[in-house]
Amino acid sequence: MIELNGEKIKLKPIDSTHTDKIVHWRNNKEVVKNFIYQEKLTVEGHEKWMREKVKTGKVIQFIIYEKEEGREIGSAYFRDIHWEKREAEYGIFIGEDWARGGKGYGTETAEKMVEYAFNQLRLRRVYLRVIDTNERAIRSYEKAGFLKIENRKEEVFLKDGPHEVIFMEVINPHYKKELTI
């Protein structure tokens, strides 16, 4: 995998040295409340994710760095990559409290990840799921080009009650289906 560079952020491939940081971030209450899967992440659970998902290529995951000082601030990934359909699910979390809230790191990360998906991975479609109360993320995804899929919604029951899951997608405008003979 390659390093991706933006104006404010840099994305580098995740490796096992990031486990403690990922576990810490992923268990941050501000991060957890916006995840559909809200169970506590353990070191063992993350090591299993790395072994069974990242190392096998089922997941492509990056660590997000803020460019100015080079500090790690979160993670972005593609999961459920379906090579025949040329699509994947996008996910992101900003783990550092100081890095959230209008700084643009999430939006720029989404833009760079979509660019990578279309230009390097040659995906046709990137989609995501977001909880209805995560309005900041929804706005960020829209700025990055994602559109709501109006006819696709579901409900989940989280620790604070029921929530609507909003599905969003971005379609590669330059995708040409390869012809097979």
Protein Blocks (a to p, Z undefined) as FASTA:
>chain_A
ZZdddfkbccddddfklmmmmmmmmmpmklmmmpfblcdcdfklmmmmmmmmmmnopacc
dddddfklopafbdcddehiafknopaddddddfblklgghiommmmmmmmmmmmmmmmn
opabdcddddfklmmlmmmmmmnopacdfkbccddddfkbccdddddddddfkbccdddZ
Z
